[in-house]
């Protein structure tokens, strides 16, 4: 009679959604904007920095998308500032009363990463009477 050898192969799978080698793997915010009050005629900067960025950043004002081009055509006083791709700060110079509103930093999804959005923040503008 022949002998049979039974080999058992056990595979263990560890499901890791957002961490590899101790750090996040999906897109995440390093810095997010905060509420700000600025005097009319001055400069405003809303901070937004993304880790592991795979999507494209954009800002909204009162729910209206301002665009993804860093120069924000159609908004000559607005600029997506930053010297790195993952820095999506919004600068407004000079600030005018019509800039007052609710702003949000958004990053589209891509390459298996979900889109992310910051909490909405308010830009208030002080104007001289």
Secondary structure, DSSP 8 states (H G I E B T S, - for coil): ----------------SSEETTEE-S-EEEE----EEEETTS-EEE--EEES--S-EEEEETTEE--SSTT-TT-TTEEEE-SSTTB-EEEESS--GGG-EEEEEEE--BTTB--EE---EEEEEE---
